[in-house]
Amino acid sequence: MNDELQLNAAAQPIAQAHLNLKWVLDTNVVLDWLVFGDPSTHRLRQNLEGGSRIVSSDLALCELTQVLAYSQLRLAQERQQLLIAQYRSHALVWAEASQAPPGFPRCRDRDDQPFLELAWTAKADGLVTRDKAILKLKPKMRRFGVRVMDLAELNDLFQA
């Protein structure tokens, strides 16, 4: 019977194996997904529509709101509000990250540190980023139970 259960689990569609996960997304990944419709975010979007959640914070929402208002993006205020609403519809918003333990990795860019701490506090399944400084911290973050990955690695995970 146990072998049969394992076989049935293995036969389920890949998407089923990756539902109800929690992701911390850096702002550039959110822009790729919501603003630019980057094809590399297609599986992430499907995963979120399937029940996984974004772990966010007041600070991350504030940063996203500021970035969406950048003149370079040329987004009307109404569109900005729609994008924030779409993001929030997939988000679990944490008020504040816990104090990181001794030896917790420090990011070179202080603005990115809250994303690392949020992923650790929320016990997220992954922190998805394009930021090279954060990606360099992968081995150190792994020691604290945080999986750091770029979109290609996330897509590979969904195909596994």
N, C-alpha and C positions, 0 to 999 in steps of 0.2 A: 504494500500500500504506500509506504513512504517513497519508494522509487517511482511509483505512478504519480504522486504529487509533484516530485521534482521534474518529471518529464512534462507534466502539464504546465508547470510554471515556465519551463524552458520554451515551450511551444507558444506561449502568449506573445502577442505582438510586442515589438521592442518598446513602443510608446508606453505600454502598460507597466513595464519594469521601471520607468523613469517618471511616474506620476507622483504627485505630492512631495516633491523635493523643495528645498528652500535655497534660493540663490541670492547672493549679494552681487549686484551689477554696478560696475563703475559707470560714471556719467557718459563716457564715450561709447560704451556698449549700448546704453539706453538710447543715445542719439542714433547709432547705427540701426537699432531696431525700430524706433518710433518715427524718427525724422527722415532718415535716408532709405529705409526699407532694404538695407543691405541683405543680399541673399544669404550671407553667412549667419544671419540671425533667424532664418526660417525655422530651424528645428527648435530654437529657444522659444520662439513665438508659439509653435505647436505645443511645446511642453507646458508653457504657461496657460494656454487655452485648455489643456488637459487636466489642470488642477494644481500644478506646481505654483509656488509663490515667490515673489521677490521679497527679500528682507530689506527694509529700508529704515530710515530714521528721519527725524525732523531736519537734521543737518543735510542729509542726502537730498531730501525734497527741496530744501532751500537752494542748494547748489544747482539742482536740475532746473528749478524755476529761473534762476539767474542766467544759466547758460541758454535756455530756450529764448530768453529775451535779447540775446546778443544780436546786434544789427546784421552781422555776417550771415545769420541763418534766415533772415528776412521772413520771419513767421509772424503773422498777424496775432494780436493778443487773443482773439477767439480760438485760433488754432493752438496756441500755447496752452490755453486752459483745457482744451480737448485732450492734448497729449498728456498733461498732468493727470487728468481724470482717468485716462486709459492706463497710465502707469499705476496710479493708486488702486485701480480696480484689481490689480494683480498683487498688491503689496500688503505685507504685514508691517506696520510701522512701529518700530521700537522707539521709545522716548529717548533712551540714552544707552550707550554701550557700557558694560561693566568695566571697572578698573582692570586693566590688563595685568597679568601676573608678572613677577620678576623674570627678566630675560626675554620678554616678549619682543619680537622684532620691531624695529623702528624704521619707518619708510623715510627715504631721503626727502620726499615732498610731504610736508606737514599736512597738506590738504587731503592727502590720501590715507593718512593714519586712521582716521575714523572708520574707513571702509574695512581695514584689517581688523580693527577691534570689534566692529559690528559683526563681521563674519564669525569671529571667535565667540562673542557673547551669545549670538543666536544659534550657535552650533549649526551653521549653514552647511549645506552639502557642497557648496563651492562658492568661491569669489571669482567672478568672470570679469576679466579686464584685458585691455590692450596696452596698459601702462607698463613700460619696460622696467621701471623701478620696482613696481609691485611684483612683476613676473620674476625678477631676480631673487625675490624673497621666498620663492616656492619651497625650497628645502627647509628653511627656518620655520615657515608657517606650518609645514606638515608636522613638525615636532609638537605643535600646539593644536593639532587636529583640524587645521584649516587647509582645504585643498584649493590652491590658486591655479587658475587655468585661463587660457585665451579661448576665443570662440572656436578655433580649429579643434582644440582638445575637447571642448564641450560637445562639438558635433561628433567627434570620434566616440565619446562616451555614449551618446544616444544611439550610435550604430552598433555598439558592443552587445 
